[in-house]
Amino acid sequence: MSNYVEYNDKMAFHPGYYIKELVDDSGLTQEDFAIRLDTTPKNLSCLIRGEQSLSIDIAMKLSRMLGTSISYWLNLQQTYDSLVAEFNSSEILEEEKRVFKSLDYAYFRDNFGLPDLPRQIDEQIKSVREFLRVASLTVFRKRDMAVSFRSCADGLNEANVIKANTMVQIAINEALAADAPKFSRNKLEAAAQYALTLTCNHKEFFPLIRKAFFEAGVILVVLPNLSGSKIYGATKKIGNKFLLMVNDRRLYSDTFWFTLFHEIGHIMNGDYGITFEDEKNGTEDAADKYAEDALIPPDAYNTFVASNKFNLYTIGQFAESINRDPAIVLGRLQNDKKVLFTDWQLTNALRHRYKVKTK
C-alpha cells in the first residue's frame, strides 16, 4: 500500500505521508516520535507506509501534540480513502464490463422495462446493477452464489454461470417482494394435487396454480429465458417460504408440467438449487421419480405400456382415464423411448405451447 494515490489527474496523500514529514523535521527517530505520540513504533511505521487508516485516537493525539484540530487529520484520511474508492470503483467497472459481455441488455430492456440506452455501456451496466440489486455484476461469476449448482457446475463455462446466477437473482428479488405465508408442506401437497386436475385447462391453469402455491408458502415465478443460462428450474428457501422458478423455454404442455413437478420434488426432498439441462445425479433422479409418479400413476402407466399400442387414440384414451393432458403421456413415452421424438404426427397433434404471462 502506497502513502499516496493518483487517479484522474487527482492526487491524495495518506495522513502517514504528512506524519513522516513531521518525524523527519523533528530530528527524532521514529521510535522516539512514537513514544511522544503515545503509540508503538510498529503502529507509527504502519501509518507512515499507508498500511493502515488513521484512527480517531491517533488523530486526537496528533492534535494535542501539534496543536492542530482532530478534523484536520480525519479529513486527510477521508480525502485519501475517497480517491482510493474512486480508483477501485473504476477497476470494478472494467471487471463489470467483462461480465456484462455475457449478458444481453435487450433482455432486461424488453422484459423488465429498463430504459433504452443504445451504445451507453456504462449506463446500461448501472441500470442492470440497480435492477438486480447488487453492488457489482462481478458477483455473478461466483458458483453457488445464491443457490446450489449441484454436480453440473463443472460442465458450465463462466458465461453460463453468470447467466444462471442472473436469472436466479431476478426470481429471488420477485420472491422477496411477495408477502407469502409461511411454507406448509401439507398445503403444498394439496396444491400439487389440485394442479394435477388442471393439466387439461390450457388457458386458465396458471393463475390458479400460482395462487394455490402462494397460499402454501411457495412463490411460483416463470421468467423469460436468458439464452445460455442452461436453466430448467430452480428452488430456494427464502426465510420461511420457498421460491420455485421455471423459465419459459419449458412452456409446453408436457415439459412445463414435468419441470414444475420436478421442482416440487426438490422441495419435498429438501434439496434446493438449480436444475440445469441434461443434469444427472441422485437428487435429480429422485426429483424425476417424484414428477413421473405424480403426473402418471405408476401402476396405470405400466399397464398401458404393456399394451404396446401407442397412437393418437390410445394415448388420448389413457390420458382421459387418468385425467391428464395427453401431451404429458406422450412426453413420458418419448422419454422412455416407447415413442420417437421425431413422430411429428403425435407431437403436433398433442403438444401445446402455453402462453403464460411471465412479466
Secondary structure in CASP SS format (residue, H / E / C, confidence):
PFRMAT SS
TARGET T0000
AUTHOR 0000-0000-0000
METHOD secondary structure of the structure
MODEL  1
M C 1.00
S C 1.00
N C 1.00
Y E 1.00
V E 1.00
E E 1.00
Y E 1.00
N C 1.00
D C 1.00
K E 1.00
M E 1.00
A E 1.00
F E 1.00
H C 1.00
P H 1.00
G H 1.00
Y H 1.00
Y H 1.00
I H 1.00
K H 1.00
E H 1.00
L H 1.00
V H 1.00
D H 1.00
D H 1.00
S H 1.00
G C 1.00
L C 1.00
T C 1.00
Q H 1.00
E H 1.00
D H 1.00
F H 1.00
A H 1.00
I H 1.00
R H 1.00
L H 1.00
D C 1.00
T C 1.00
T C 1.00
P H 1.00
K H 1.00
N H 1.00
L H 1.00
S H 1.00
C H 1.00
L H 1.00
I H 1.00
R C 1.00
G C 1.00
E C 1.00
Q C 1.00
S C 1.00
L C 1.00
S C 1.00
I H 1.00
D H 1.00
I H 1.00
A H 1.00
M H 1.00
K H 1.00
L H 1.00
S H 1.00
R H 1.00
M H 1.00
L H 1.00
G C 1.00
T C 1.00
S C 1.00
I H 1.00
S H 1.00
Y H 1.00
W H 1.00
L H 1.00
N H 1.00
L H 1.00
Q H 1.00
Q H 1.00
T H 1.00
Y H 1.00
D H 1.00
S H 1.00
L H 1.00
V H 1.00
A H 1.00
E H 1.00
F H 1.00
N H 1.00
S H 1.00
S H 1.00
E H 1.00
I H 1.00
L H 1.00
E H 1.00
E H 1.00
E H 1.00
K H 1.00
R H 1.00
V H 1.00
F H 1.00
K C 1.00
S C 1.00
L C 1.00
D C 1.00
Y H 1.00
A H 1.00
Y H 1.00
F H 1.00
R H 1.00
D H 1.00
N H 1.00
F H 1.00
G C 1.00
L C 1.00
P C 1.00
D C 1.00
L C 1.00
P C 1.00
R C 1.00
Q C 1.00
I H 1.00
D H 1.00
E H 1.00
Q H 1.00
I H 1.00
K H 1.00
S H 1.00
V H 1.00
R H 1.00
E H 1.00
F H 1.00
L H 1.00
R C 1.00
V C 1.00
A C 1.00
S C 1.00
L H 1.00
T H 1.00
V H 1.00
F H 1.00
R H 1.00
K C 1.00
R C 1.00
D C 1.00
M C 1.00
A C 1.00
V C 1.00
S C 1.00
F C 1.00
R H 1.00
S H 1.00
C H 1.00
A H 1.00
D H 1.00
G H 1.00
L C 1.00
N C 1.00
E H 1.00
A H 1.00
N H 1.00
V H 1.00
I H 1.00
K H 1.00
A H 1.00
N H 1.00
T H 1.00
M H 1.00
V H 1.00
Q H 1.00
I H 1.00
A H 1.00
I H 1.00
N H 1.00
E H 1.00
A H 1.00
L H 1.00
A C 1.00
A C 1.00
D C 1.00
A C 1.00
P C 1.00
K C 1.00
F C 1.00
S C 1.00
R H 1.00
N H 1.00
K H 1.00
L H 1.00
E H 1.00
A H 1.00
A H 1.00
A H 1.00
Q H 1.00
Y H 1.00
A H 1.00
L H 1.00
T C 1.00
L C 1.00
T C 1.00
C C 1.00
N C 1.00
H C 1.00
K C 1.00
E C 1.00
F H 1.00
F H 1.00
P H 1.00
L H 1.00
I H 1.00
R H 1.00
K H 1.00
A H 1.00
F H 1.00
F H 1.00
E H 1.00
A C 1.00
G C 1.00
V E 1.00
I E 1.00
L E 1.00
V E 1.00
V E 1.00
L E 1.00
P C 1.00
N C 1.00
L C 1.00
S C 1.00
G C 1.00
S C 1.00
K C 1.00
I E 1.00
Y E 1.00
G E 1.00
A E 1.00
T E 1.00
K E 1.00
K E 1.00
I E 1.00
G C 1.00
N C 1.00
K E 1.00
F E 1.00
L E 1.00
L E 1.00
M E 1.00
V E 1.00
N E 1.00
D H 1.00
R H 1.00
R H 1.00
L C 1.00
Y E 1.00
S C 1.00
D C 1.00
T H 1.00
F H 1.00
W H 1.00
F H 1.00
T H 1.00
L H 1.00
F H 1.00
H H 1.00
E H 1.00
I H 1.00
G H 1.00
H H 1.00
I H 1.00
M H 1.00
N C 1.00
G C 1.00
D C 1.00
Y C 1.00
G E 1.00
I E 1.00
T E 1.00
F E 1.00
E C 1.00
D C 1.00
E C 1.00
K C 1.00
N C 1.00
G H 1.00
T H 1.00
E H 1.00
D H 1.00
A H 1.00
A H 1.00
D H 1.00
K H 1.00
Y H 1.00
A H 1.00
E H 1.00
D H 1.00
A H 1.00
L H 1.00
I C 1.00
P C 1.00
P H 1.00
D H 1.00
A H 1.00
Y H 1.00
N H 1.00
T H 1.00
F H 1.00
V H 1.00
A H 1.00
S H 1.00
N C 1.00
K C 1.00
F C 1.00
N C 1.00
L H 1.00
Y H 1.00
T H 1.00
I H 1.00
G H 1.00
Q H 1.00
F H 1.00
A H 1.00
E H 1.00
S H 1.00
I C 1.00
N C 1.00
R C 1.00
D C 1.00
P H 1.00
A H 1.00
I H 1.00
V H 1.00
L H 1.00
G H 1.00
R H 1.00
L H 1.00
Q H 1.00
N H 1.00
D C 1.00
K C 1.00
K C 1.00
V C 1.00
L C 1.00
F C 1.00
T C 1.00
D C 1.00
W H 1.00
Q H 1.00
L H 1.00
T H 1.00
N H 1.00
A H 1.00
L H 1.00
R C 1.00
H C 1.00
R E 1.00
Y C 1.00
K C 1.00
V C 1.00
K C 1.00
T C 1.00
K C 1.00
END
